[in-house]
Amino acid sequence: MCKLRFEEARLKRSIKLVYIAALFLAFFAAGYCADAPQAALKEASLITEVLPWGETVTAVRLEYSEELYSGELTALMPTQTSDSSLIKYRVFADRSITSAYVNNSGKKDEVAVYGKYVFLNFGIQNMDPNTYRSQVTFTQGTKNRPRLGGLVVSQTNLITTRAGHVIAPVTVSTSREICVGVDDYTTFTYKNEATGHSLNYHLFIPKGYEAKAASLKNLPLVVHYPSGDFNYSDWTGKYRGALFSHHDALYFSDDDAQAAHPAFVVTVGGPADLNWTGAAYADSEMQQNYVKIIQKILSDYNVDRSRVYAVSLAAGSLPMWNTILANPGLFAAQISTSYDTYGAYKGQKIGEEKFAALLKALPGWFFDGLNDPTTPGIAGTSDTRFKGERLRDIAALMNGQGLSVDAAFGREGELMWNGLARGEKATQLATDQVARAKAEKATHLVTLYIPGTLLINQHWSWDATYSNAGVRDWLFQQVNAKPYAAGKQ
């Protein structure tokens, strides 16, 4: 009997010790969990991209503290039918979510199975190019791009992380902007000590080329000449209008373009300078300052001096052409869009002289819509030709003078390009014309777009031009036999 009571007492003591230990472990665990970071939605960011008509909001990026499985972004309805998945997010704005995915890179449109970043892609509000101004981030009237208002985003359902932690529904507001492509450029300021004037320049620096090194292979430099959008200010104070108002410079710095042709890319920005597009090189400090910027880049980075290229957007062609003619040997080749020398230099005789001088200076490719209606009647009141027609005619005139130019027009326009073509179809157009020019031993090319095939209007030839991989291939094949020496003017 005594032995039985002894065993009961020992059992009670054991149970008591286990109970105390359990309480201790529970207390310790509670304290540990209170100190440990909780799985959470950390931040929401607006994503903007520069589409053919300009920069617009295209997505929201959510950053979580832990990886999520892609399958956690949707909730299946009880019916389990093929169309029963509901996304676990809501954006409080007049924007539709067209897709949702995860990744760890933080880059838009890179899709993975697991990731800390969730992207909610938006549909475009209105695909009508004639109303594009209501979709862009900037105001053309005030030439300003303000900081964007935040969007409110809700995670509407429970989400379990890859590690097994549960994140409760939560609502957040976007707290910053990520500008795809534009943010890849570093802004510097050049100051002309003689005049005290400054000019911003935006430089795309390929990865690994941040500093000059003897071990690095020299890369080409693409020098972009913007039109009046260089003076569009933005909330950063950097005057990045040449980057966010059109996509043309970005076509040389995008991932696909850099994979094919690694290169530095530069453009400029600053307060309005009327002499930029309306004067000769000798009369424009901005044109001269840009050359000093180019010279600085040649000195500071691993740039191949024999492969410096000039590309323009519309009225940026005039300062580009002025610079080419005033600085022989600076560029290996040029591409211009939506401009002709008749209109640029305000006269028939001088227009023909300048065009001939350009053809003698370096290889060039000139693009425009056949029915581009800007700057009409430049050769007199009886001149009713559209700008593209004048470009066609001056090419024929140059051929008559022995300066070989291949013009994509033909007898009745059969060689003109479809400005709506993209991808392989567009590349083939370029390949065919380059092959034809080579057979003709023509160093120069003129391309006209079929009326009605350019987005926005018949003046906007730059997107169809610079989005064409074949056009960019031609440019990077041009090499200057006598490389430019920095400091030469």
C-alpha positions as CSV (number, residue, x, y, z in Angstrom):
1,M,0.0,0.0,0.0
2,C,2.8,2.4,1.0
3,K,4.6,1.5,-2.3
4,L,1.5,2.4,-4.3
5,R,1.1,5.8,-2.5
6,F,4.8,6.4,-3.2
7,E,4.3,5.8,-7.0
8,E,1.3,8.0,-7.1
9,A,3.2,10.9,-5.4
10,R,6.1,10.4,-7.9
11,L,3.7,10.5,-10.8
12,K,2.1,13.7,-9.5
13,R,5.5,15.3,-9.1
14,S,6.4,14.3,-12.7
15,I,3.2,15.7,-14.1
16,K,3.8,18.9,-12.2
17,L,7.3,19.2,-13.6
18,V,6.1,18.5,-17.1
19,Y,3.4,21.2,-16.7
20,I,6.0,23.7,-15.4
21,A,8.3,22.9,-18.3
22,A,5.5,23.4,-20.8
23,L,4.6,26.7,-19.3
24,F,8.3,27.8,-19.5
25,L,8.6,26.7,-23.1
26,A,5.3,28.4,-24.0
27,F,6.5,31.6,-22.3
28,F,10.0,31.4,-24.0
29,A,8.4,30.7,-27.4
30,A,6.0,33.6,-27.0
31,G,8.9,36.0,-26.1
32,Y,11.0,34.7,-29.1
33,C,8.1,35.1,-31.6
34,A,7.5,38.7,-30.3
35,D,11.1,39.6,-31.2
36,A,11.3,37.7,-34.5
37,P,10.3,39.6,-37.6
38,Q,6.8,38.8,-38.9
39,A,6.1,38.0,-42.6
40,A,4.6,41.1,-44.1
41,L,3.9,43.2,-47.2
42,K,6.8,45.7,-46.9
43,E,6.2,48.2,-49.8
44,A,4.2,49.1,-52.8
45,S,5.6,51.0,-55.8
46,L,4.2,52.4,-59.0
47,I,5.8,51.2,-62.2
48,T,5.9,53.4,-65.3
49,E,7.1,52.6,-68.8
50,V,7.7,54.7,-71.9
51,L,5.4,53.5,-74.6
52,P,5.4,54.9,-78.1
53,W,3.4,57.9,-77.1
54,G,5.2,58.5,-73.8
55,E,5.5,57.4,-70.2
56,T,2.5,55.9,-68.5
57,V,1.7,53.8,-65.4
58,T,1.7,50.1,-66.3
59,A,1.9,48.2,-63.1
60,V,2.2,48.1,-59.3
61,R,5.1,46.2,-57.6
62,L,4.6,44.8,-54.1
63,E,7.6,43.7,-52.0
64,Y,7.1,41.0,-49.3
65,S,9.6,40.1,-46.6
66,E,9.5,36.4,-47.6
67,E,9.1,34.5,-50.9
68,L,5.6,33.7,-52.1
69,Y,4.6,30.7,-54.2
70,S,3.1,32.0,-57.5
71,G,0.0,29.8,-56.8
72,E,-0.7,31.9,-53.7
73,L,-1.7,34.9,-55.8
74,T,-5.1,33.4,-56.7
75,A,-7.9,31.8,-54.8
76,L,-9.9,28.9,-56.2
77,M,-13.7,29.1,-56.0
78,P,-15.5,26.0,-54.6
79,T,-16.7,25.0,-58.1
80,Q,-13.0,24.4,-59.1
81,T,-13.8,25.1,-62.8
82,S,-11.1,26.3,-65.2
83,D,-12.1,30.0,-64.9
84,S,-12.7,30.1,-61.2
85,S,-9.3,31.6,-60.1
86,L,-9.7,35.0,-58.4
87,I,-6.7,37.2,-57.8
88,K,-6.1,38.1,-54.2
89,Y,-5.6,41.8,-54.9
90,R,-7.5,44.9,-55.6
91,V,-6.3,48.3,-56.9
92,F,-8.5,51.2,-56.0
93,A,-8.3,53.0,-59.4
94,D,-9.8,52.9,-62.8
95,R,-7.3,50.3,-64.0
96,S,-7.8,46.7,-64.7
97,I,-5.3,44.0,-63.5
98,T,-4.4,41.9,-66.5
99,S,-1.8,39.6,-65.0
100,A,-0.1,38.8,-61.7
101,Y,3.2,37.1,-61.1
102,V,6.2,36.8,-58.8
103,N,10.0,37.1,-59.1
104,N,13.1,37.8,-57.0
105,S,14.7,40.2,-59.5
106,G,12.2,43.0,-58.9
107,K,12.0,43.6,-62.7
108,K,8.7,43.9,-64.5
109,D,7.7,41.0,-66.8
110,E,10.2,38.6,-65.4
111,V,8.2,35.6,-64.2
112,A,9.2,33.0,-61.7
113,V,7.6,30.3,-59.6
114,Y,8.7,31.8,-56.2
115,G,9.6,35.4,-55.4
116,K,9.5,38.2,-52.9
117,Y,8.1,40.6,-55.5
118,V,4.5,40.5,-56.8
119,F,3.7,42.4,-59.9
120,L,0.2,43.5,-60.9
121,N,0.2,44.5,-64.5
122,F,-2.4,47.0,-65.8
123,G,-4.3,47.1,-69.0
124,I,-3.9,50.3,-71.1
125,Q,-6.8,52.6,-70.5
126,N,-7.3,53.5,-74.1
127,M,-5.4,52.1,-77.1
128,D,-6.6,55.0,-79.4
129,P,-3.3,56.8,-80.3
130,N,-5.2,60.0,-81.0
131,T,-6.1,60.4,-77.3
132,Y,-2.6,59.4,-76.0
133,R,-2.2,62.8,-74.1
134,S,-4.8,61.6,-71.5
135,Q,-2.6,58.6,-70.7
136,V,0.9,60.0,-70.2
137,T,2.5,61.1,-67.0
138,F,3.5,64.5,-68.2
139,T,1.7,67.7,-69.3
140,Q,2.8,69.0,-72.7
141,G,1.3,72.5,-72.1
142,T,3.4,73.1,-69.0
143,K,6.3,70.9,-70.1
144,N,6.3,69.2,-66.7
145,R,6.1,65.7,-65.3
146,P,4.9,65.9,-61.6
147,R,5.4,63.3,-59.0
148,L,2.5,60.8,-59.4
149,G,-0.2,60.4,-56.9
150,G,-0.2,57.1,-55.0
151,L,-2.5,54.2,-55.7
152,V,-4.2,52.2,-52.9
153,V,-3.7,48.5,-53.2
154,S,-5.3,45.8,-51.1
155,Q,-4.3,42.2,-50.5
156,T,-7.8,40.8,-50.0
157,N,-7.1,37.3,-48.8
158,L,-4.8,35.3,-46.6
159,I,-1.5,34.5,-48.2
160,T,0.9,31.8,-47.0
161,T,4.6,32.4,-47.6
162,R,7.0,29.7,-48.9
163,A,8.2,29.4,-45.3
164,G,4.7,28.7,-44.1
165,H,3.9,32.0,-42.5
166,V,0.5,33.5,-43.0
167,I,0.1,37.2,-44.0
168,A,-3.3,38.6,-43.2
169,P,-5.2,40.9,-45.6
170,V,-3.8,44.4,-45.7
171,T,-4.2,47.7,-47.5
172,V,-1.2,49.9,-48.5
173,S,-0.5,52.9,-50.7
174,T,2.3,53.1,-53.2
175,S,5.2,55.1,-51.7
176,R,7.7,55.4,-54.6
177,E,8.0,55.3,-58.4
178,I,10.1,52.9,-60.5
179,C,10.6,54.3,-64.0
180,V,11.5,51.4,-66.3
181,G,14.3,52.3,-68.6
182,V,14.5,55.9,-67.5
183,D,16.0,55.0,-64.1
184,D,18.8,53.2,-66.0
185,Y,20.3,56.5,-66.9
186,T,22.6,58.5,-64.5
187,T,22.3,62.3,-64.7
188,F,25.3,64.5,-64.6
189,T,25.6,68.3,-65.0
190,Y,28.1,69.9,-67.3
191,K,29.0,73.6,-66.5
192,N,30.5,75.9,-69.0
193,E,32.9,77.9,-66.9
194,A,33.3,80.6,-69.5
195,T,29.5,81.4,-69.6
196,G,28.4,80.0,-66.3
197,H,25.6,78.0,-68.0
198,S,24.9,74.4,-67.2
199,L,23.5,71.5,-69.1
200,N,22.3,68.2,-67.7
201,Y,23.2,65.0,-69.6
202,H,21.7,61.5,-69.0
203,L,24.1,58.7,-69.6
204,F,23.4,55.0,-69.8
205,I,26.4,53.1,-68.6
206,P,26.6,49.4,-69.4
207,K,27.0,47.2,-66.3
208,G,30.7,46.9,-65.4
209,Y,31.7,50.1,-67.2
210,E,31.2,52.6,-64.4
211,A,34.9,53.5,-64.4
212,K,37.5,53.5,-67.1
213,A,39.8,50.4,-67.0
214,A,42.5,49.1,-69.3
215,S,41.0,45.6,-69.0
216,L,37.7,46.6,-70.5
217,K,36.8,46.4,-74.2
218,N,35.8,49.7,-75.6
219,L,32.2,50.1,-76.5
220,P,30.3,52.3,-79.0
221,L,28.6,55.6,-77.9
222,V,25.1,56.5,-79.2
223,V,24.5,60.3,-79.0
224,H,20.8,61.1,-79.0
225,Y,19.6,64.5,-80.2
226,P,16.2,65.3,-78.8
227,S,13.6,67.8,-80.1
228,G,12.1,70.4,-77.8
229,D,11.2,67.8,-75.2
230,F,14.7,68.2,-73.7
231,N,13.3,71.1,-71.7
232,Y,10.5,69.1,-70.1
233,S,11.2,69.2,-66.3
234,D,10.2,66.5,-63.9
235,W,9.8,66.2,-60.1
236,T,13.4,65.0,-59.8
237,G,14.7,68.3,-61.1
238,K,16.7,66.5,-63.7
239,Y,15.0,67.6,-67.0
240,R,14.5,64.0,-68.2
241,G,12.0,64.8,-70.9
242,A,14.1,63.4,-73.7
243,L,13.8,60.0,-71.9
244,F,10.1,60.0,-70.8
245,S,8.3,61.8,-73.6
246,H,9.4,59.3,-76.3
247,H,11.0,55.8,-76.3
248,D,13.6,56.5,-79.0
249,A,16.7,56.8,-76.9
250,L,15.6,53.9,-74.8
251,Y,15.6,51.6,-77.8
252,F,19.4,51.7,-77.6
253,S,19.6,51.0,-73.9
254,D,16.8,48.4,-73.5
255,D,17.9,44.9,-72.4
256,D,17.4,43.3,-75.9
257,A,19.3,46.1,-77.6
258,Q,22.2,45.9,-75.1
259,A,22.4,42.2,-75.5
260,A,22.9,42.6,-79.3
261,H,25.0,45.8,-79.2
262,P,26.4,46.8,-75.8
263,A,26.9,50.6,-75.9
264,F,26.9,53.8,-73.9
265,V,23.9,56.1,-74.7
266,V,23.6,59.8,-73.9
267,T,21.0,62.5,-74.2
268,V,20.6,66.0,-72.8
269,G,18.1,68.0,-70.8
270,G,17.8,71.6,-69.4
271,P,15.9,74.8,-69.5
272,A,14.6,76.0,-72.9
273,D,17.3,77.1,-75.4
274,L,15.8,78.4,-78.6
275,N,19.1,78.3,-80.4
276,W,19.2,74.5,-80.0
277,T,16.8,73.9,-82.9
278,G,16.9,77.3,-84.5
279,A,20.5,78.4,-85.1
280,A,23.8,77.5,-86.6
281,Y,26.4,75.6,-84.5
282,A,28.4,78.7,-84.0
283,D,25.4,80.5,-82.5
284,S,24.2,77.8,-80.2
285,E,26.0,77.3,-76.9
286,M,23.9,74.3,-76.2
287,Q,25.1,72.5,-79.3
288,Q,28.7,73.4,-78.4
289,N,28.3,72.3,-74.8
290,Y,26.9,68.9,-76.0
291,V,30.2,68.4,-77.9
292,K,32.2,69.1,-74.7
293,I,30.0,66.5,-73.0
294,I,30.7,64.0,-75.7
295,Q,34.4,64.7,-75.3
296,K,34.2,64.2,-71.6
297,I,32.5,60.8,-72.0
298,L,35.2,59.8,-74.5
299,S,37.8,60.7,-71.9
300,D,36.1,59.2,-68.8
301,Y,34.9,55.9,-70.1
302,N,35.9,53.0,-72.3
303,V,34.4,54.3,-75.5
304,D,35.4,53.2,-79.0
305,R,36.2,56.5,-80.7
306,S,35.7,55.0,-84.1
307,R,32.1,54.0,-83.3
308,V,30.4,57.2,-82.0
309,Y,26.9,57.5,-83.6
310,A,24.4,60.3,-83.8
311,V,20.6,59.7,-83.8
312,S,17.9,62.3,-83.8
313,L,14.2,62.9,-83.1
314,A,12.5,65.3,-85.5
315,A,13.8,68.9,-84.8
316,G,16.8,67.4,-83.0
317,S,18.1,66.7,-86.5
318,L,19.1,70.3,-87.1
319,P,21.5,70.6,-84.1
320,M,22.7,67.1,-85.0
321,W,23.5,68.0,-88.6
322,N,25.1,71.3,-87.4
323,T,27.3,69.4,-85.1
324,I,28.3,66.8,-87.7
325,L,29.3,69.5,-90.2
326,A,31.2,71.6,-87.6
327,N,33.1,68.6,-86.1
328,P,34.4,66.4,-88.9
329,G,35.2,62.9,-87.9
330,L,33.3,63.0,-84.6
331,F,30.6,60.5,-85.7
332,A,30.9,57.3,-87.7
333,A,27.3,57.5,-88.9
334,Q,23.9,59.2,-88.3
335,I,20.2,58.4,-88.4
336,S,17.6,61.2,-88.6
337,T,13.9,61.0,-88.3
338,S,11.0,63.3,-89.5
339,Y,13.1,66.1,-90.9
340,D,14.6,67.2,-94.2
341,T,17.3,69.8,-94.9
342,Y,14.9,72.0,-96.9
343,G,12.8,72.5,-93.8
344,A,15.7,72.5,-91.4
345,Y,17.7,75.3,-93.1
346,K,14.7,77.2,-94.4
347,G,15.4,77.3,-98.1
348,Q,15.8,75.2,-101.3
349,K,19.4,76.1,-102.3
350,I,20.9,75.9,-98.8
351,G,18.9,72.7,-98.1
352,E,20.5,71.0,-101.1
353,E,23.9,72.3,-100.1
354,K,23.6,71.0,-96.6
355,F,22.3,67.6,-97.7
356,A,25.1,67.1,-100.1
357,A,27.6,68.1,-97.3
358,L,26.1,65.6,-95.0
359,L,26.3,62.8,-97.5
360,K,30.0,63.6,-98.1
361,A,30.7,63.7,-94.3
362,L,29.5,60.3,-93.2
363,P,27.1,57.4,-93.9
364,G,23.5,58.4,-93.1
365,W,20.0,57.0,-93.0
366,F,17.1,59.4,-93.3
367,F,13.5,58.5,-92.3
368,D,10.1,60.2,-92.6
369,G,6.5,59.5,-93.3
370,L,5.7,60.3,-97.0
371,N,2.8,62.5,-96.0
372,D,4.5,64.3,-93.0
373,P,2.6,67.6,-93.1
374,T,5.1,69.7,-90.9
375,T,7.0,72.7,-92.3
376,P,5.1,72.9,-95.6
377,G,5.9,75.1,-98.6
378,I,9.6,75.5,-97.7
379,A,10.7,76.0,-101.3
380,G,8.1,78.8,-101.9
381,T,4.4,79.2,-101.8
382,S,3.9,77.0,-104.8
383,D,5.7,74.1,-103.0
384,T,2.8,71.8,-101.9
385,R,4.9,68.7,-101.2
386,F,4.8,67.0,-97.9
387,K,8.1,66.6,-96.0
388,G,8.6,63.0,-96.9
389,E,8.0,63.9,-100.6
390,R,10.7,66.5,-100.3
391,L,13.1,64.0,-98.8
392,R,12.4,61.6,-101.7
393,D,13.0,64.3,-104.2
394,I,16.3,65.5,-102.7
395,A,17.6,61.9,-102.6
396,A,16.8,61.7,-106.4
397,L,18.6,65.0,-106.9
398,M,21.7,63.8,-105.1
399,N,21.7,60.7,-107.2
400,G,21.7,62.9,-110.2
401,Q,24.9,64.6,-108.8
402,G,26.7,61.3,-108.3
403,L,26.0,60.9,-104.6
404,S,24.5,57.5,-104.4
405,V,21.5,57.2,-102.1
406,D,19.1,54.2,-101.9
407,A,15.6,55.5,-101.5
408,A,12.8,53.2,-100.3
409,F,10.1,54.5,-102.6
410,G,10.4,52.9,-106.0
411,R,8.4,54.1,-109.0
412,E,5.0,54.3,-107.4
413,G,5.8,53.9,-103.7
414,E,6.1,50.1,-103.8
415,L,9.3,50.1,-101.8
416,M,7.9,52.2,-98.9
417,W,7.8,50.7,-95.4
418,N,4.9,49.7,-93.3
419,G,5.3,51.8,-90.2
420,L,3.1,49.5,-88.2
421,A,5.5,46.5,-88.7
422,R,7.4,45.4,-85.7
423,G,9.7,42.5,-84.8
424,E,10.9,40.2,-87.6
425,K,8.7,41.8,-90.3
426,A,10.2,45.2,-89.6
427,T,13.7,43.8,-89.4
428,Q,13.2,42.2,-92.8
429,L,12.3,45.6,-94.3
430,A,15.6,47.0,-93.1
431,T,17.6,43.9,-94.2
432,D,16.1,44.2,-97.7
433,Q,16.9,47.8,-98.1
434,V,20.5,47.5,-96.7
435,A,21.1,44.6,-99.1
436,R,19.8,46.7,-102.0
437,A,22.0,49.7,-101.0
438,K,25.0,47.4,-100.8
439,A,24.3,46.1,-104.3
440,E,24.0,49.7,-105.5
441,K,27.2,50.6,-103.6
442,A,25.1,53.3,-101.8
443,T,26.5,54.5,-98.5
444,H,23.3,56.5,-97.7
445,L,19.7,55.4,-97.4
446,V,16.3,57.2,-97.4
447,T,13.2,55.4,-96.0
448,L,9.7,56.6,-96.4
449,Y,6.7,55.2,-94.6
450,I,3.4,54.3,-96.3
451,P,0.8,57.0,-95.5
452,G,-1.4,56.1,-92.6
453,T,0.9,53.5,-91.1
454,L,2.6,55.6,-88.4
455,L,1.3,55.7,-84.9
456,I,-0.1,59.0,-83.5
457,N,0.3,60.9,-86.8
458,Q,2.4,61.0,-90.0
459,H,5.2,63.0,-88.4
460,W,6.0,60.4,-85.8
461,S,8.4,58.2,-87.7
462,W,10.9,57.7,-84.8
463,D,9.2,54.8,-83.0
464,A,8.9,52.7,-86.1
465,T,12.5,53.6,-86.9
466,Y,14.4,53.0,-83.7
467,S,12.3,50.0,-82.6
468,N,13.7,48.2,-85.7
469,A,16.6,45.9,-84.8
470,G,17.7,45.9,-88.5
471,V,18.1,49.7,-88.4
472,R,20.2,49.5,-85.3
473,D,22.3,46.7,-86.8
474,W,23.2,48.9,-89.7
475,L,24.2,51.7,-87.4
476,F,26.6,49.6,-85.3
477,Q,28.2,48.2,-88.4
478,Q,29.5,51.6,-89.4
479,V,33.2,52.3,-88.3
480,N,35.1,55.5,-88.7
481,A,38.4,54.9,-90.4
482,K,39.9,57.9,-88.7
483,P,38.8,58.0,-85.1
484,Y,38.1,61.3,-83.5
485,A,40.6,62.8,-81.0
486,A,39.0,64.2,-77.9
487,G,39.5,68.0,-77.6
488,K,39.5,68.5,-81.3
489,Q,37.0,71.1,-82.6
